[in-house]
Structures are given as structure tokens and as C-alpha cells.
Amino acid sequence: MAENTKIDLEAPITLTEGAIKQLNAIMQEQNVGEEHGLRVGVKGGGCSGFSYILGFDVAKENDDIFTIAGMRVLLNPAHAMYLMGIEIDFVDGLNNRGFTFNNPNAKETCGCGTSFSA
């Protein structure tokens, strides 16, 4: 399988320091192997039309693979138009705990912040 590896400067997404820290903790906690990367994508559904995909996976044949702050990130090229410029963060506050998605391509987002329309 050929991998389409990109350098950090070309990565279409940003992971904040908080997101990287939490993702590394999850990887260690769940014994995620080195053959896995962080899959970021979209799927149809959710209250606004699209939902985000965020999880660990092995690379698929056509994936673009980026390294962001040492984290291997997998992206289906067909999802890039929905994710270009997105910032993924992790918040750990009194009212909210979890990953957040700041997507400049979203025309609308739902109240929970996990779905959007483009």
C-alpha cells in the first residue's frame, strides 16, 4: 500500500496542544499500536447534516497522511474540502469536557458542536 505522506506545513487541519496531550493519553491508555494514526473525517448524519469522525485507525489505500506535532493523522482526500482549516481542541472545564471542532467551512453547527452543515 502506497502512503501519501505530507509534511506539517501542508496539513489541512490543526491540533491544539490540549488535543495532542489528550490524544497521546488515549493512545497510551488503549494501547494503540504504532501502525495506527488519528483518523479525522466526516460522515453524513447528525442534526446539522454532517458529523465529525475522530478515532484511531490504520491507513487506507488512498489516505493522505500528515504528521502534526508528532501525531500521525489520516485523512480521506474526499473529506478535505469539509475539513480544510479546521482546528481540533480538547476542553476540560466545569461545563464541558471533550474534543471541540472549530471549522471555518461550517455554515451552521448544532448546539452540541459535533455536527455541521457545509
C-alpha positions as CSV (number, residue, x, y, z in Angstrom):
1,M,0.0,0.0,0.0
2,A,1.4,3.4,-1.0
3,E,1.2,6.1,1.6
4,N,0.7,9.8,0.6
5,T,2.8,11.4,3.4
6,K,2.7,15.2,3.6
7,I,4.8,17.5,5.7
8,D,3.5,19.6,8.6
9,L,3.2,22.8,6.5
10,E,0.7,21.2,4.2
11,A,-1.5,19.7,6.9
12,P,-5.1,20.9,6.3
13,I,-6.0,20.7,10.0
14,T,-4.6,21.9,13.3
15,L,-4.4,20.0,16.5
16,T,-4.0,22.2,19.6
17,E,-1.6,21.3,22.4
18,G,-4.6,20.2,24.5
19,A,-5.8,17.9,21.8
20,I,-2.4,16.4,21.3
21,K,-2.0,15.8,25.0
22,Q,-5.4,14.1,25.3
23,L,-4.9,12.0,22.1
24,N,-1.5,10.8,23.4
25,A,-3.1,9.9,26.7
26,I,-5.9,7.9,25.0
27,M,-3.3,6.1,22.7
28,Q,-1.3,5.1,25.8
29,E,-4.4,4.1,27.8
30,Q,-5.9,2.0,25.0
31,N,-2.5,0.5,23.8
32,V,-3.0,1.9,20.3
33,G,-0.2,0.4,18.1
34,E,2.2,2.4,16.0
35,E,0.6,1.2,12.8
36,H,-2.5,3.3,13.7
37,G,-3.0,7.0,13.1
38,L,-5.6,9.5,14.1
39,R,-8.4,9.4,11.5
40,V,-10.1,12.7,11.0
41,G,-13.1,12.8,8.7
42,V,-16.8,13.5,8.2
43,K,-19.9,11.4,7.6
44,G,-23.4,12.1,6.8
45,G,-25.7,12.5,9.7
46,G,-26.1,14.5,12.9
47,C,-28.6,17.2,13.4
48,S,-26.9,19.6,11.0
49,G,-26.1,17.3,8.1
50,F,-22.5,16.1,8.8
51,S,-20.8,14.6,11.8
52,Y,-17.1,14.5,12.6
53,I,-15.1,11.3,12.6
54,L,-12.2,11.2,15.1
55,G,-10.6,8.0,16.1
56,F,-7.6,5.7,15.7
57,D,-7.4,3.6,12.5
58,V,-4.9,2.1,10.1
59,A,-4.2,3.9,6.9
60,K,-6.4,3.0,3.9
61,E,-5.0,2.9,0.3
62,N,-6.0,6.4,-0.8
63,D,-5.5,8.2,2.6
64,D,-3.3,11.3,2.8
65,I,-1.1,11.0,5.8
66,F,0.2,14.0,7.7
67,T,2.4,14.4,10.8
68,I,1.2,17.1,13.1
69,A,3.2,17.7,16.3
70,G,4.4,14.1,16.2
71,M,0.9,12.7,15.7
72,R,0.2,10.7,12.5
73,V,-3.0,11.9,11.0
74,L,-5.0,10.1,8.4
75,L,-7.4,11.9,6.0
76,N,-9.5,10.7,3.2
77,P,-8.9,13.2,0.4
78,A,-12.6,13.4,-0.3
79,H,-13.2,14.9,3.1
80,A,-10.5,17.6,2.8
81,M,-13.0,20.2,1.4
82,Y,-15.1,19.9,4.6
83,L,-12.1,19.9,6.9
84,M,-9.6,22.4,5.4
85,G,-8.5,24.8,8.1
86,I,-10.3,23.0,11.0
87,E,-8.9,23.3,14.5
88,I,-9.4,20.4,16.9
89,D,-9.1,21.2,20.6
90,F,-9.8,19.4,23.8
91,V,-11.6,21.2,26.6
92,D,-11.7,20.1,30.2
93,G,-13.9,22.6,32.0
94,L,-16.7,22.5,34.6
95,N,-19.5,22.7,31.9
96,N,-17.9,20.9,29.1
97,R,-15.3,18.1,28.6
98,G,-14.3,16.7,25.2
99,F,-13.0,17.4,21.8
100,T,-14.2,20.6,20.0
101,F,-14.1,21.4,16.3
102,N,-13.6,24.9,15.1
103,N,-14.5,24.6,11.4
104,P,-14.3,27.7,9.2
105,N,-16.2,25.7,6.4
106,A,-19.2,25.1,8.6
107,K,-22.2,27.3,7.6
108,E,-24.1,26.1,10.7
109,T,-23.3,23.9,13.7
110,C,-25.5,22.2,16.1
111,G,-25.7,23.1,19.8
112,C,-23.5,20.1,20.8
113,G,-20.8,21.1,18.3
114,T,-20.3,17.7,16.8
115,S,-22.3,18.2,13.6
116,F,-22.4,20.9,10.9
117,S,-23.7,21.9,7.5
118,A,-21.4,23.0,4.7
